[in-house]
Amino acid sequence: MNVREGDKVEMIYHMSNRGIVKKIYYVKPTVEAIGGTFQKKMRIIFESELDGKIYDIAARDLRVVRE
């Protein structure tokens, strides 16, 4: 996902919940594999325009809004 701080995002399963990205960070995977490696998971913190709350969501559950 190509997203930066200040971009507008919306939740995939609740599209009226949009907001501005405040922070992007990565989390180590919690499982181990014998024969391979796993990538870090991207998490995004954004402030909702719908209710003003701060959400901490996995990047796979968001999409960038290009207007």
C-alpha angles and dihedrals in degrees: 000000000000105000134142136191109280095032120125115243135179132202113254095222097039106035097178088065102088131157151153120275112246102174141002122202140161130235126204116245115260097215131069131220127201098210104030150026133250129220122239115262117244116227125190129203114203138168113236121231089202100063105356094244125138113241128197105201137166111256091236089067094055137065131199117249113221111194 
